Amino acid sequence: MGYCTNFYLEVEEGDLRINEILESLNEDEFEGLFWAVDEDGDTRDETKWYDHEEDMVRLSLKFPDVVFELRGEGEENDDMWYKYFKNGKIQKCYAKITYDDYDPAKLKTLEELENE
């Protein structure tokens, strides 16, 4: 078994496009990356890429002027995050789910909700 995540990879800053970067890599060296995303950085399918942080740090060292954004959506509803990588460094940003406070002025009938 294991825990699966959908991964999405983009270039946040830099002159190269993600497909150019991926084409220049040795697939054996970045096997997890190639299992996780396609040539455009979109998810191939949910996968177990447990070493994604280490792999992305190594990738960022190969392209030190590029800021990579790796997004993840895990199996659990609240497991969503963005991670940024540049020149061997990482910033982790986790989703924060919030709910509006109760406001009696916003109460509506079912009919009112259906007509919105």
C-alpha positions as a Python dict, from the first residue, in 0.01 Angstrom:
ca = {
    (1, 'M'): (0, 0, 0),
    (2, 'G'): (136, 344, 83),
    (3, 'Y'): (25, 702, 58),
    (4, 'C'): (-42, 844, -288),
    (5, 'T'): (-26, 1207, -400),
    (6, 'N'): (-101, 1390, -724),
    (7, 'F'): (196, 1612, -814),
    (8, 'Y'): (209, 1917, -1041),
    (9, 'L'): (535, 2088, -1137),
    (10, 'E'): (579, 2437, -1281),
    (11, 'V'): (852, 2692, -1334),
    (12, 'E'): (757, 2987, -1112),
    (13, 'E'): (1054, 3203, -1217),
    (14, 'G'): (1312, 3144, -1487),
    (15, 'D'): (1372, 3150, -1859),
    (16, 'L'): (1320, 2778, -1920),
    (17, 'R'): (991, 2595, -1964),
    (18, 'I'): (922, 2279, -1768),
    (19, 'N'): (924, 2057, -2078),
    (20, 'E'): (1271, 2188, -2174),
    (21, 'I'): (1402, 2110, -1828),
    (22, 'L'): (1253, 1761, -1819),
    (23, 'E'): (1387, 1680, -2166),
    (24, 'S'): (1740, 1763, -2048),
    (25, 'L'): (1730, 1521, -1751),
    (26, 'N'): (1841, 1161, -1719),
    (27, 'E'): (1525, 968, -1634),
    (28, 'D'): (1720, 717, -1424),
    (29, 'E'): (1854, 997, -1204),
    (30, 'F'): (1505, 1146, -1149),
    (31, 'E'): (1290, 834, -1172),
    (32, 'G'): (1034, 951, -915),
    (33, 'L'): (985, 1280, -1096),
    (34, 'F'): (917, 1106, -1426),
    (35, 'W'): (668, 871, -1260),
    (36, 'A'): (488, 1164, -1097),
    (37, 'V'): (455, 1422, -1377),
    (38, 'D'): (432, 1423, -1754),
    (39, 'E'): (638, 1632, -1998),
    (40, 'D'): (427, 1942, -1919),
    (41, 'G'): (452, 1903, -1541),
    (42, 'D'): (94, 1777, -1501),
    (43, 'T'): (22, 1478, -1282),
    (44, 'R'): (46, 1142, -1455),
    (45, 'D'): (-155, 971, -1184),
    (46, 'E'): (-146, 960, -809),
    (47, 'T'): (182, 808, -704),
    (48, 'K'): (413, 740, -411),
    (49, 'W'): (705, 980, -454),
    (50, 'Y'): (839, 979, -100),
    (51, 'D'): (1173, 1136, -197),
    (52, 'H'): (1021, 1432, -381),
    (53, 'E'): (1189, 1691, -161),
    (54, 'E'): (1536, 1541, -204),
    (55, 'D'): (1482, 1499, -580),
    (56, 'M'): (1355, 1853, -620),
    (57, 'V'): (1647, 1996, -422),
    (58, 'R'): (1885, 1812, -658),
    (59, 'L'): (1688, 1941, -959),
    (60, 'S'): (1703, 2296, -827),
    (61, 'L'): (2081, 2269, -792),
    (62, 'K'): (2104, 2172, -1161),
    (63, 'F'): (1906, 2487, -1250),
    (64, 'P'): (2006, 2736, -977),
    (65, 'D'): (1834, 3037, -1139),
    (66, 'V'): (1497, 2865, -1170),
    (67, 'V'): (1226, 2870, -903),
    (68, 'F'): (1027, 2547, -918),
    (69, 'E'): (677, 2517, -778),
    (70, 'L'): (572, 2164, -688),
    (71, 'R'): (209, 2123, -583),
    (72, 'G'): (72, 1818, -410),
    (73, 'E'): (-278, 1688, -343),
    (74, 'G'): (-274, 1385, -117),
    (75, 'E'): (-533, 1120, -43),
    (76, 'E'): (-671, 1305, 258),
    (77, 'N'): (-894, 1609, 201),
    (78, 'D'): (-673, 1853, 390),
    (79, 'D'): (-341, 1734, 241),
    (80, 'M'): (-271, 2009, -11),
    (81, 'W'): (51, 2203, -36),
    (82, 'Y'): (287, 2407, -252),
    (83, 'K'): (664, 2369, -221),
    (84, 'Y'): (908, 2608, -382),
    (85, 'F'): (1265, 2509, -468),
    (86, 'K'): (1554, 2731, -570),
    (87, 'N'): (1925, 2653, -576),
    (88, 'G'): (1904, 2375, -316),
    (89, 'K'): (1659, 2549, -83),
    (90, 'I'): (1294, 2478, -12),
    (91, 'Q'): (990, 2670, 113),
    (92, 'K'): (686, 2466, 224),
    (93, 'C'): (336, 2617, 212),
    (94, 'Y'): (50, 2406, 347),
    (95, 'A'): (-319, 2466, 279),
    (96, 'K'): (-520, 2631, 553),
    (97, 'I'): (-887, 2544, 540),
    (98, 'T'): (-1110, 2805, 697),
    (99, 'Y'): (-1483, 2845, 736),
    (100, 'D'): (-1690, 3161, 750),
    (101, 'D'): (-1833, 3254, 1087),
    (102, 'Y'): (-2202, 3207, 1140),
    (103, 'D'): (-2397, 3509, 1017),
    (104, 'P'): (-2777, 3501, 1062),
    (105, 'A'): (-2811, 3760, 784),
    (106, 'K'): (-2684, 3498, 537),
    (107, 'L'): (-2948, 3237, 619),
    (108, 'K'): (-3157, 3140, 315),
    (109, 'T'): (-3433, 2899, 231),
    (110, 'L'): (-3357, 2599, 13),
    (111, 'E'): (-3548, 2766, -268),
    (112, 'E'): (-3333, 3079, -243),
    (113, 'L'): (-3017, 2866, -256),
    (114, 'E'): (-3140, 2676, -561),
    (115, 'N'): (-3207, 3002, -745),
    (116, 'E'): (-2855, 3140, -692),
}
